[in-house]
């Protein structure tokens, strides 16, 4: 294995470890709130923390999850690895959030971490994701539907403005849709809670 390949592999593994950091759990512990994996929806993410805790806790969780996505790619950008290798870091960070090594592979939905990673990977895509999420959330008052809409539209816009990045971002969106499979079922049954 060459030195550059070893470095890329190390950065991909680091991205996975950063993604695995259980931000919601750490924030709730610090603020003496219930473990989000045991309360509410059982999802360690900002939306559930908002439901079981406070706006402050939810905001800290959101910022933490976005930051770890950003950090996962920042190291690679600083070391000037290829765009393909960066895309592996992006996927590794989100995989780490959804299937974290630090929390028996029971993680969150990956939306905020995906946004942070997309921001570092190619910021116009992240801006489109945020816009679609915000519009859908405003109209539907449903966080999961907003996340699903953003995930579905991302590959289309990526193909239009950055076609070379379509495949990794399509994989990213497939991961996000997989993490929302229970929410999709609840939405179809009219059982998904609103914001």
Backbone as a chain_set.jsonl record, in Angstrom:
{"seq": "XXXXXXXXXXXXXXXXXXXXXXXXXXXXXXXXXXXXXXXXXXXXXXXXXXXXXXXXXXXXXXXXXXXXXXXXXXXXXXXXXXXXXXXXXXXXXXXXXXXXXXXXXXXXXXXXXXXXXXXXXXXXXXXXXXXXXXXXXXXXXXXXXXXXXXXXXXXXXXXXXXXXXXXXXXXXXXXXXXXXXXXXXXXXXXXXXXX", "coords": {"N": [[0.846, -1.19, 0.0], [0.622, 2.179, -0.921], [2.033, 5.31, 0.321], [0.248, 7.484, 0.064], [-2.174, 6.142, -0.286], [-2.373, 4.84, 2.162], [-2.613, 7.05, 3.847], [-5.065, 8.089, 2.936], [-6.794, 5.969, 3.581], [-6.531, 6.035, 6.36], [-7.675, 8.545, 6.887], [-10.286, 8.126, 6.061], [-11.092, 6.215, 7.923], [-10.822, 7.767, 10.217], [-12.815, 9.633, 9.684], [-15.063, 8.005, 9.938], [-14.879, 7.407, 12.694], [-15.199, 9.98, 13.789], [-17.79, 10.507, 12.921], [-19.083, 8.656, 14.479], [-19.18, 9.695, 17.031], [-21.292, 10.18, 19.749], [-23.104, 12.675, 19.791], [-25.654, 13.668, 20.717], [-26.132, 12.083, 22.977], [-23.956, 12.774, 24.623], [-24.433, 15.531, 24.988], [-26.911, 15.467, 26.309], [-26.186, 14.108, 28.649], [-24.409, 15.993, 29.752], [-26.163, 18.059, 30.316], [-27.844, 16.988, 32.149], [-30.079, 15.518, 31.203], [-32.495, 13.046, 30.044], [-31.311, 9.961, 28.558], [-31.296, 10.084, 25.115], [-31.616, 7.816, 23.595], [-33.196, 6.21, 25.018], [-35.548, 7.494, 25.501], [-38.484, 9.248, 24.22], [-38.495, 9.134, 20.723], [-36.397, 7.44, 20.656], [-34.295, 8.001, 19.103], [-31.034, 9.232, 18.744], [-30.783, 12.183, 18.084], [-31.085, 15.669, 17.04], [-33.816, 16.438, 16.815], [-35.254, 14.628, 18.459], [-34.002, 15.193, 20.883], [-34.888, 17.774, 21.248], [-37.558, 17.238, 21.747], [-37.487, 15.764, 24.168], [-35.936, 17.26, 25.814], [-34.586, 20.332, 25.705], [-34.545, 23.483, 23.882], [-31.986, 24.521, 23.848], [-30.376, 22.245, 24.293], [-31.044, 20.779, 22.005], [-30.1, 22.483, 19.997], [-27.341, 22.493, 20.548], [-26.809, 19.803, 20.052], [-27.457, 19.639, 17.335], [-25.555, 21.441, 16.206], [-23.215, 20.144, 16.994], [-23.417, 17.704, 15.591], [-23.405, 18.613, 12.935], [-20.875, 19.791, 12.918], [-19.127, 17.604, 13.276], [-19.431, 16.298, 10.867], [-18.413, 18.222, 9.127], [-15.747, 18.354, 10.088], [-14.864, 15.802, 9.515], [-14.333, 15.848, 6.802], [-12.692, 18.021, 6.583], [-10.033, 17.512, 7.376], [-9.135, 15.89, 5.298], [-9.338, 17.673, 3.165], [-7.454, 19.575, 3.903], [-5.145, 18.063, 3.653], [-5.208, 17.633, 1.011], [-6.359, 15.418, -0.409], [-7.821, 13.326, -2.993], [-10.916, 14.109, -4.787], [-12.516, 11.874, -4.997], [-11.588, 10.304, -2.847], [-12.302, 12.022, -0.817], [-15.046, 11.795, -1.037], [-15.418, 9.237, -0.06], [-14.757, 9.691, 2.583], [-16.882, 11.342, 3.3], [-19.059, 9.553, 3.082], [-18.234, 7.717, 5.01], [-18.329, 9.206, 7.39], [-21.092, 9.714, 7.708], [-22.037, 7.107, 7.774], [-20.831, 6.341, 10.154], [-22.297, 7.902, 11.954], [-24.871, 6.813, 11.708], [-24.419, 4.095, 12.177], [-22.821, 3.783, 14.735], [-19.655, 3.041, 16.213], [-19.19, 3.487, 18.868], [-21.572, 3.203, 20.163], [-23.105, 0.659, 20.313], [-23.731, 0.29, 17.434], [-26.115, 1.672, 17.151], [-27.34, 4.374, 16.022], [-28.084, 7.795, 15.012], [-30.205, 9.493, 12.584], [-28.611, 10.71, 10.717], [-28.806, 13.09, 9.27], [-27.99, 15.793, 9.98], [-25.225, 15.422, 10.212], [-24.655, 14.589, 7.627], [-25.295, 16.936, 6.297], [-23.297, 18.686, 7.276], [-21.016, 17.37, 6.291], [-21.54, 17.483, 3.552], [-21.428, 20.197, 3.204], [-18.705, 20.713, 3.472], [-17.798, 19.126, 1.409], [-19.031, 19.964, -1.051], [-20.255, 22.94, -1.144], [-22.498, 24.293, -2.484], [-24.361, 22.233, -2.913], [-25.037, 21.525, -0.308], [-26.337, 23.856, 0.438], [-28.596, 23.758, -1.201], [-29.758, 21.431, -0.151], [-30.379, 22.331, 2.444], [-32.222, 24.369, 1.857], [-34.351, 22.954, 0.601], [-35.025, 21.268, 2.739], [-35.841, 23.165, 4.679], [-38.052, 24.457, 3.448], [-39.832, 22.302, 3.074], [-40.155, 21.439, 5.734], [-41.336, 23.69, 6.846], [-43.775, 23.815, 5.508], [-44.912, 21.238, 5.922], [-44.541, 20.718, 8.609], [-43.121, 18.584, 9.595], [-40.307, 16.962, 10.504], [-38.999, 14.599, 9.599], [-40.118, 14.152, 7.053], [-39.186, 16.385, 5.73], [-36.451, 15.86, 5.742], [-36.372, 13.524, 4.194], [-37.316, 14.509, 1.757], [-35.245, 16.296, 1.101], [-33.162, 14.464, 0.812], [-34.054, 12.965, -1.398], [-34.068, 14.849, -3.446], [-31.461, 15.678, -3.686], [-29.575, 14.039, -5.341], [-30.519, 14.699, -7.904], [-30.136, 17.518, -8.236], [-27.382, 17.498, -7.853], [-26.504, 16.071, -10.075], [-27.135, 17.948, -12.007], [-25.548, 20.226, -11.42], [-23.019, 19.394, -10.544], [-21.96, 16.955, -11.923], [-19.948, 14.943, -11.69], [-19.897, 14.312, -9.035], [-22.184, 12.971, -8.487], [-22.613, 10.164, -8.012], [-21.367, 9.457, -5.377], [-22.932, 11.144, -3.747], [-25.454, 10.217, -4.274], [-25.279, 7.682, -3.105], [-24.977, 8.546, -0.483], [-27.504, 9.695, -0.036], [-29.077, 7.431, -0.293], [-28.306, 6.075, 2.0], [-29.367, 7.833, 3.919], [-32.104, 7.631, 3.376], [-32.472, 4.951, 4.021], [-31.995, 5.074, 6.778], [-34.259, 6.375, 7.528], [-36.332, 4.607, 7.23], [-38.305, 3.618, 9.018], [-39.634, 5.944, 9.618], [-40.7, 6.574, 7.12], [-42.594, 4.554, 6.83], [-44.312, 5.262, 8.953], [-45.145, 7.777, 8.049], [-46.599, 7.062, 5.768], [-48.655, 5.749, 7.001], [-49.827, 7.782, 8.353], [-48.948, 8.367, 10.927], [-46.762, 9.75, 11.816], [-45.14, 11.952, 14.056], [-45.499, 15.536, 14.412], [-43.532, 18.579, 14.158]], "CA": [[0.0, 0.0, 0.0], [1.43, 3.395, -1.012], [1.869, 6.25, 1.437], [-0.977, 8.266, -0.146], [-3.311, 5.252, -0.049], [-2.43, 4.633, 3.616], [-3.144, 8.284, 4.421], [-6.489, 8.169, 2.588], [-7.49, 4.968, 4.393], [-6.549, 6.56, 7.725], [-8.628, 9.653, 6.953], [-11.631, 7.534, 5.954], [-11.372, 5.607, 9.23], [-11.011, 8.888, 11.142], [-14.144, 10.185, 9.388], [-16.034, 7.095, 10.558], [-14.811, 7.598, 14.145], [-15.806, 11.282, 14.089], [-19.233, 10.329, 12.75], [-19.587, 7.789, 15.557], [-19.294, 10.417, 18.313], [-22.725, 10.31, 20.05], [-23.306, 14.054, 20.238], [-26.892, 13.825, 21.488], [-25.955, 11.42, 24.282], [-23.016, 13.59, 25.404], [-25.111, 16.779, 25.341], [-27.935, 15.158, 27.324], [-25.481, 13.817, 29.911], [-23.861, 17.247, 30.274], [-27.261, 18.921, 30.776], [-28.683, 16.184, 33.047], [-31.32, 15.137, 30.528], [-32.553, 11.591, 29.812], [-30.614, 9.415, 27.393], [-32.25, 10.14, 24.001], [-31.823, 6.471, 23.039], [-34.157, 5.527, 25.883], [-36.751, 8.322, 25.632], [-39.037, 9.79, 22.98], [-38.446, 8.225, 19.577], [-35.239, 6.564, 20.798], [-33.287, 8.429, 18.136], [-30.097, 10.209, 19.302], [-30.632, 13.305, 17.163], [-31.544, 16.969, 17.543], [-35.288, 16.504, 16.912], [-35.682, 13.912, 19.66], [-33.486, 15.938, 22.033], [-35.82, 18.891, 21.42], [-38.8, 16.723, 22.343], [-37.319, 15.278, 25.546], [-35.069, 18.154, 26.592], [-34.768, 21.776, 25.57], [-34.022, 24.062, 22.633], [-30.536, 24.644, 24.004], [-29.793, 20.918, 24.092], [-31.24, 20.425, 20.597], [-29.184, 23.304, 19.194], [-25.983, 21.975, 20.765], [-26.745, 18.521, 19.341], [-27.442, 19.946, 15.9], [-24.253, 22.03, 15.865], [-22.209, 19.097, 17.163], [-23.528, 16.742, 14.493], [-22.928, 19.294, 11.724], [-19.424, 20.001, 13.051], [-18.355, 16.371, 13.055], [-19.455, 16.077, 9.427], [-17.436, 19.168, 8.562], [-14.395, 17.955, 10.5], [-14.522, 14.537, 8.849], [-13.787, 16.151, 5.482], [-11.727, 19.111, 6.669], [-8.673, 16.964, 7.416], [-8.817, 15.447, 3.943], [-9.139, 18.85, 2.32], [-6.168, 20.163, 4.28], [-4.083, 17.202, 3.13], [-5.392, 17.64, -0.446], [-6.659, 14.113, -1.016], [-8.652, 13.478, -4.184], [-12.356, 14.259, -4.579], [-13.05, 10.521, -4.776], [-11.261, 9.931, -1.465], [-13.154, 12.866, 0.03], [-16.406, 11.246, -1.054], [-15.402, 8.1, 0.866], [-14.797, 10.285, 3.937], [-18.259, 11.796, 3.494], [-19.878, 8.366, 3.341], [-17.787, 7.113, 6.272], [-18.823, 10.025, 8.505], [-22.537, 9.486, 7.864], [-22.161, 5.712, 8.221], [-20.465, 6.357, 11.571], [-23.402, 8.455, 12.736], [-26.009, 5.884, 11.674], [-23.972, 2.829, 12.785], [-21.625, 4.191, 15.497], [-18.889, 2.012, 16.929], [-19.208, 3.81, 20.296], [-22.905, 3.067, 20.727], [-23.557, -0.6, 19.701], [-24.271, 0.443, 16.081], [-27.439, 2.287, 17.19], [-27.108, 5.809, 15.912], [-29.164, 8.669, 14.59], [-30.636, 9.44, 11.185], [-27.481, 11.124, 9.881], [-29.115, 14.255, 8.442], [-27.125, 16.931, 10.298], [-23.85, 15.036, 9.875], [-24.606, 14.612, 6.162], [-25.282, 18.345, 5.891], [-21.956, 19.21, 7.556], [-20.076, 16.752, 5.352], [-21.84, 18.037, 2.221], [-20.95, 21.58, 3.24], [-17.264, 20.668, 3.207], [-17.569, 18.426, 0.142], [-19.413, 20.872, -2.136], [-21.219, 23.748, -0.393], [-23.795, 24.591, -3.135], [-25.281, 21.108, -2.686], [-25.518, 21.661, 1.071], [-27.282, 24.974, 0.452], [-29.834, 23.234, -1.801], [-30.338, 20.517, 0.841], [-30.944, 23.134, 3.526], [-33.392, 25.074, 1.33], [-35.434, 21.972, 0.435], [-35.43, 20.84, 4.079], [-36.548, 24.247, 5.361], [-39.357, 24.672, 2.803], [-40.689, 21.143, 3.373], [-40.463, 21.466, 7.168], [-42.244, 24.814, 7.082], [-45.098, 23.477, 4.961], [-45.455, 19.984, 6.477], [-44.302, 20.656, 10.063], [-42.634, 17.231, 9.871], [-38.865, 16.925, 10.291], [-38.59, 13.438, 8.817], [-40.524, 14.361, 5.662], [-38.25, 17.378, 5.193], [-35.175, 15.161, 5.523], [-36.569, 12.606, 3.069], [-37.413, 15.341, 0.551], [-33.891, 16.787, 0.8], [-32.382, 13.317, 0.342], [-34.527, 12.571, -2.722], [-33.783, 15.878, -4.455], [-30.02, 15.925, -3.768], [-28.903, 13.489, -6.531], [-30.973, 15.405, -9.111], [-29.405, 18.779, -8.315], [-25.961, 17.188, -8.002], [-26.297, 15.703, -11.479], [-27.249, 19.164, -12.813], [-24.5, 21.233, -11.192], [-21.708, 18.77, -10.298], [-22.232, 15.562, -12.317], [-18.914, 14.004, -11.24], [-20.14, 13.974, -7.624], [-23.527, 12.401, -8.363], [-22.622, 8.806, -7.451], [-21.214, 9.422, -3.917], [-24.05, 11.796, -3.067], [-26.599, 9.3, -4.393], [-25.07, 6.691, -2.043], [-25.268, 9.248, 0.774], [-28.956, 9.83, 0.083], [-29.61, 6.083, -0.052], [-28.073, 5.836, 3.431], [-30.326, 8.64, 4.681], [-33.43, 7.028, 3.192], [-32.478, 3.715, 4.812], [-32.106, 5.427, 8.204], [-35.619, 6.893, 7.737], [-37.304, 3.605, 6.77], [-39.44, 3.554, 9.957], [-40.383, 7.201, 9.456], [-41.451, 6.471, 5.865], [-43.765, 3.715, 7.133], [-45.23, 6.06, 9.776], [-45.716, 8.821, 7.193], [-47.598, 6.418, 4.907], [-49.789, 5.375, 7.866], [-50.327, 8.985, 9.013], [-48.628, 8.272, 12.352], [-45.506, 10.472, 12.125], [-45.379, 13.171, 14.839], [-45.105, 16.816, 13.801], [-42.625, 19.42, 14.961]], "C": [[0.887, 1.249, 0.0], [1.146, 4.321, 0.163], [0.58, 7.05, 1.294], [-2.226, 7.424, 0.111], [-3.499, 4.996, 1.445], [-3.028, 5.852, 4.302], [-4.646, 8.396, 4.161], [-7.305, 7.192, 3.43], [-7.613, 5.453, 5.839], [-7.57, 7.671, 7.892], [-10.073, 9.156, 6.859], [-12.035, 6.907, 7.292], [-11.614, 6.692, 10.279], [-12.392, 9.505, 10.94], [-15.235, 9.319, 10.018], [-16.068, 7.29, 12.082], [-15.457, 8.922, 14.556], [-17.324, 11.189, 13.969], [-19.861, 9.541, 13.881], [-19.755, 8.501, 16.895], [-20.776, 10.678, 18.614], [-23.062, 11.679, 20.646], [-24.521, 14.206, 21.146], [-26.76, 13.245, 22.89], [-25.053, 12.268, 25.179], [-23.661, 14.895, 25.865], [-26.123, 16.532, 26.449], [-27.304, 14.827, 28.679], [-24.994, 15.111, 30.56], [-24.948, 18.138, 30.867], [-28.252, 18.178, 31.68], [-30.068, 15.883, 32.465], [-31.328, 13.632, 30.315], [-31.746, 11.186, 28.57], [-31.597, 9.386, 26.223], [-32.494, 8.788, 23.329], [-32.875, 5.701, 23.82], [-35.485, 6.281, 25.999], [-37.223, 8.817, 24.268], [-39.025, 8.754, 21.876], [-37.309, 7.213, 19.69], [-34.107, 6.922, 19.853], [-32.359, 9.481, 18.754], [-29.788, 11.33, 18.299], [-31.275, 14.557, 17.728], [-33.06, 17.038, 17.722], [-35.787, 15.805, 18.169], [-35.203, 14.622, 20.922], [-34.383, 17.147, 22.309], [-37.091, 18.422, 22.124], [-38.633, 16.359, 23.81], [-36.545, 16.244, 26.44], [-35.423, 19.617, 26.437], [-34.224, 22.238, 24.224], [-32.506, 24.182, 22.678], [-29.852, 23.306, 23.721], [-29.895, 20.499, 22.631], [-30.282, 21.191, 19.702], [-27.749, 22.816, 19.326], [-25.782, 20.644, 20.033], [-26.627, 18.748, 17.84], [-26.075, 20.473, 15.466], [-23.131, 21.002, 15.976], [-22.214, 18.109, 16.021], [-23.07, 17.349, 13.165], [-21.412, 19.417, 11.75], [-18.619, 18.733, 12.811], [-18.364, 15.971, 11.587], [-18.461, 16.967, 8.706], [-16.013, 18.718, 8.841], [-13.935, 16.706, 9.767], [-13.907, 14.769, 7.47], [-12.698, 17.222, 5.514], [-10.283, 18.604, 6.656], [-8.227, 16.527, 6.014], [-8.556, 16.607, 3.006], [-7.802, 19.511, 2.613], [-4.996, 19.378, 3.698], [-4.218, 16.96, 1.622], [-5.537, 16.232, -1.053], [-7.632, 14.331, -2.175], [-10.133, 13.617, -3.818], [-13.01, 12.898, -4.327], [-12.807, 10.068, -3.343], [-12.068, 10.755, -0.478], [-14.573, 12.303, 0.093], [-16.504, 10.025, -0.143], [-15.443, 8.595, 2.314], [-16.213, 10.735, 4.278], [-19.16, 10.615, 3.858], [-19.521, 7.715, 4.673], [-18.326, 7.88, 7.478], [-20.299, 9.762, 8.767], [-22.813, 8.05, 8.316], [-21.849, 5.609, 9.713], [-21.587, 6.883, 12.444], [-24.57, 7.472, 12.825], [-25.677, 4.558, 12.37], [-22.692, 3.085, 13.592], [-20.966, 3.042, 16.259], [-18.968, 2.226, 18.44], [-20.561, 3.546, 20.956], [-23.641, 1.885, 20.108], [-24.294, -0.481, 18.36], [-25.699, 0.984, 16.052], [-27.273, 3.797, 17.2], [-28.336, 6.577, 15.485], [-29.472, 8.518, 13.106], [-29.555, 9.918, 10.219], [-27.676, 12.409, 9.105], [-28.166, 15.424, 8.713], [-25.671, 16.638, 9.952], [-23.658, 15.053, 8.357], [-24.549, 16.046, 5.646], [-23.893, 18.944, 6.106], [-20.923, 18.668, 6.584], [-20.283, 17.294, 3.944], [-21.339, 19.47, 2.103], [-19.463, 21.648, 2.914], [-16.96, 20.066, 1.831], [-17.849, 19.339, -1.049], [-20.557, 21.738, -1.625], [-22.505, 24.096, -1.148], [-24.828, 23.478, -2.949], [-25.876, 21.209, -1.287], [-26.551, 22.784, 1.177], [-28.631, 24.55, -0.138], [-30.538, 22.308, -0.808], [-31.048, 21.297, 1.949], [-32.222, 23.84, 3.08], [-34.591, 24.132, 1.193], [-35.951, 21.527, 1.795], [-36.306, 21.913, 4.737], [-37.943, 24.473, 4.777], [-40.319, 23.54, 3.167], [-41.1, 21.13, 4.842], [-41.478, 22.553, 7.492], [-43.669, 24.467, 6.643], [-45.723, 22.285, 5.694], [-45.402, 19.903, 7.998], [-43.806, 19.283, 10.49], [-41.166, 17.137, 9.5], [-38.438, 15.773, 9.38], [-38.949, 13.6, 7.337], [-39.586, 15.367, 4.984], [-36.91, 16.725, 4.862], [-35.258, 14.227, 4.317], [-36.621, 13.383, 1.752], [-36.036, 15.838, 0.127], [-33.021, 15.66, 0.235], [-32.769, 12.932, -1.085], [-34.101, 13.565, -3.804], [-32.281, 16.077, -4.675], [-29.351, 15.321, -5.011], [-29.273, 14.217, -7.824], [-30.19, 16.701, -9.289], [-27.903, 18.551, -8.485], [-25.638, 16.86, -9.45], [-26.315, 16.941, -12.377], [-26.063, 20.107, -12.642], [-23.106, 20.659, -10.927], [-21.8, 17.286, -10.629], [-21.204, 14.542, -11.839], [-19.123, 13.539, -9.799], [-21.48, 13.284, -7.404], [-23.527, 11.058, -7.643], [-22.427, 8.792, -5.929], [-22.381, 10.064, -3.173], [-25.335, 10.984, -3.207], [-26.499, 8.199, -3.335], [-25.402, 7.295, -0.679], [-26.776, 9.319, 0.998], [-29.633, 8.48, 0.307], [-29.45, 5.699, 1.423], [-29.105, 6.569, 4.282], [-31.74, 8.066, 4.564], [-33.55, 5.727, 3.984], [-32.676, 4.037, 6.3], [-33.503, 5.952, 8.542], [-36.7, 5.874, 7.378], [-38.522, 3.515, 7.698], [-40.304, 4.802, 9.838], [-41.24, 7.16, 8.196], [-42.728, 5.657, 6.092], [-44.791, 4.504, 7.946], [-45.905, 7.158, 8.965], [-46.825, 8.239, 6.32], [-48.851, 6.037, 5.703], [-50.393, 6.575, 8.597], [-50.028, 9.03, 10.5], [-47.386, 9.081, 12.756], [-45.816, 11.748, 12.891], [-44.858, 14.421, 14.135], [-44.174, 17.573, 14.734], [-43.425, 20.247, 15.953]], "O": [[1.797, 1.366, 0.821], [0.171, 4.153, 0.894], [-0.115, 7.279, 2.284], [-3.215, 7.918, 0.654], [-4.625, 4.939, 1.939], [-3.843, 5.725, 5.217], [-5.41, 8.754, 5.057], [-8.375, 7.538, 3.932], [-8.662, 5.303, 6.465], [-8.255, 7.742, 8.912], [-10.969, 9.702, 7.503], [-13.174, 7.052, 7.737], [-12.498, 6.56, 11.125], [-13.065, 9.859, 11.909], [-16.211, 9.835, 10.562], [-17.139, 7.333, 12.686], [-16.177, 8.981, 15.552], [-18.056, 11.721, 14.804], [-21.033, 9.733, 14.206], [-20.401, 7.971, 17.8], [-21.452, 11.331, 17.819], [-23.277, 11.812, 21.851], [-24.428, 14.802, 22.219], [-27.217, 13.84, 23.866], [-25.35, 12.459, 26.359], [-23.459, 15.319, 27.003], [-26.192, 17.292, 27.415], [-27.823, 15.217, 29.726], [-25.147, 15.305, 31.766], [-24.693, 18.887, 31.81], [-29.351, 18.666, 31.944], [-31.085, 15.983, 33.152], [-30.277, 12.996, 30.396], [-31.539, 11.988, 27.659], [-32.634, 8.729, 26.319], [-33.46, 8.628, 22.583], [-33.384, 4.678, 23.362], [-36.449, 5.744, 26.545], [-36.471, 8.808, 23.293], [-39.487, 7.628, 22.064], [-37.25, 6.249, 18.927], [-33.085, 6.238, 19.805], [-32.832, 10.511, 19.235], [-28.69, 11.411, 17.748], [-31.931, 14.513, 18.769], [-33.538, 17.637, 18.685], [-36.651, 16.333, 18.869], [-35.918, 14.651, 21.924], [-34.61, 17.504, 23.465], [-37.63, 19.116, 22.986], [-39.528, 16.611, 24.616], [-36.498, 16.078, 27.658], [-36.43, 20.086, 26.967], [-33.538, 21.494, 23.523], [-31.825, 23.972, 21.674], [-28.862, 23.251, 22.991], [-28.953, 19.932, 22.076], [-29.715, 20.632, 18.763], [-27.023, 22.733, 18.336], [-24.719, 20.393, 19.466], [-25.805, 18.128, 17.165], [-25.508, 20.007, 14.478], [-22.21, 20.987, 15.159], [-21.157, 17.712, 15.529], [-22.422, 16.676, 12.364], [-20.742, 19.181, 10.745], [-17.547, 18.782, 12.209], [-17.404, 15.368, 11.107], [-17.759, 16.529, 7.794], [-15.171, 18.702, 7.943], [-12.757, 16.569, 9.437], [-13.067, 13.991, 7.02], [-11.885, 17.323, 4.595], [-9.417, 19.191, 6.007], [-7.091, 16.767, 5.606], [-7.667, 16.544, 2.157], [-7.101, 19.953, 1.702], [-3.984, 19.956, 3.3], [-3.456, 16.194, 1.031], [-4.92, 15.91, -2.068], [-8.202, 15.414, -2.311], [-10.55, 13.292, -2.706], [-13.946, 12.791, -3.535], [-13.699, 9.518, -2.697], [-12.472, 10.257, 0.573], [-15.218, 12.333, 1.141], [-17.542, 9.794, 0.477], [-16.091, 7.986, 3.165], [-16.686, 10.537, 5.397], [-19.925, 10.676, 4.82], [-20.397, 7.22, 5.382], [-18.731, 7.277, 8.471], [-20.711, 9.607, 9.916], [-23.702, 7.805, 9.131], [-22.519, 4.881, 10.446], [-21.812, 6.379, 13.544], [-25.182, 7.317, 13.882], [-26.516, 3.972, 13.054], [-21.609, 2.66, 13.191], [-21.632, 2.199, 16.86], [-18.833, 1.275, 19.211], [-20.684, 3.654, 22.176], [-24.67, 2.062, 19.457], [-25.353, -1.08, 18.175], [-26.418, 0.795, 15.071], [-27.089, 4.413, 18.25], [-29.465, 6.095, 15.578], [-29.059, 7.555, 12.46], [-29.579, 9.572, 9.038], [-26.791, 12.795, 8.341], [-27.598, 15.986, 7.777], [-24.963, 17.512, 9.452], [-22.615, 15.484, 7.865], [-23.844, 16.34, 4.681], [-23.368, 19.628, 5.227], [-20.06, 19.404, 6.108], [-19.316, 17.537, 3.222], [-20.885, 19.9, 1.042], [-19.016, 22.525, 2.175], [-15.991, 20.447, 1.175], [-17.017, 19.475, -1.946], [-21.713, 21.317, -1.668], [-23.55, 24.192, -0.503], [-26.024, 23.746, -2.84], [-27.075, 21.002, -1.099], [-27.526, 22.669, 1.92], [-29.683, 24.94, 0.369], [-31.755, 22.382, -0.637], [-32.168, 20.967, 2.338], [-33.193, 23.905, 3.834], [-35.702, 24.46, 1.61], [-37.16, 21.415, 1.997], [-37.369, 21.613, 5.28], [-38.906, 24.658, 5.521], [-41.472, 23.784, 3.522], [-42.253, 20.845, 5.165], [-42.37, 22.356, 8.317], [-44.639, 24.79, 7.329], [-46.903, 22.309, 6.043], [-46.126, 19.117, 8.609], [-44.044, 18.861, 11.622], [-40.812, 17.221, 8.325], [-37.607, 15.958, 8.491], [-38.164, 13.225, 6.466], [-39.239, 15.215, 3.812], [-36.312, 17.009, 3.824], [-34.326, 14.15, 3.517], [-36.037, 12.962, 0.753], [-35.695, 15.808, -1.056], [-32.245, 15.87, -0.697], [-31.9, 12.608, -1.895], [-33.81, 13.176, -4.936], [-31.868, 16.581, -5.719], [-28.612, 16.035, -5.69], [-28.45, 14.339, -8.731], [-29.644, 16.959, -10.362], [-27.229, 19.315, -9.176], [-24.627, 17.311, -9.989], [-25.607, 16.993, -13.382], [-25.617, 20.722, -13.611], [-22.112, 21.37, -11.074], [-21.729, 16.445, -9.732], [-21.556, 13.386, -11.605], [-18.595, 12.505, -9.389], [-21.872, 13.039, -6.263], [-24.352, 10.833, -6.757], [-23.234, 8.179, -5.231], [-22.776, 9.598, -2.105], [-26.211, 11.059, -2.345], [-27.505, 7.821, -2.735], [-26.023, 6.651, 0.167], [-27.262, 9.035, 2.093], [-30.64, 8.393, 1.01], [-30.335, 5.083, 2.016], [-29.65, 6.013, 5.235], [-32.482, 8.026, 5.546], [-34.603, 5.435, 4.55], [-33.432, 3.355, 6.993], [-33.889, 5.973, 9.711], [-37.867, 6.241, 7.237], [-39.646, 3.355, 7.225], [-41.529, 4.742, 9.941], [-42.37, 7.648, 8.193], [-43.802, 6.021, 5.613], [-45.99, 4.434, 7.675], [-47.087, 7.444, 9.158], [-47.874, 8.861, 6.154], [-49.957, 6.003, 5.164], [-51.345, 6.426, 9.363], [-50.765, 9.656, 11.261], [-47.01, 9.085, 13.928], [-46.646, 12.546, 12.456], [-43.901, 14.363, 13.364], [-44.045, 17.261, 15.917], [-42.848, 21.018, 16.72]]}, "num_chains": 1, "name": "protein.A"}
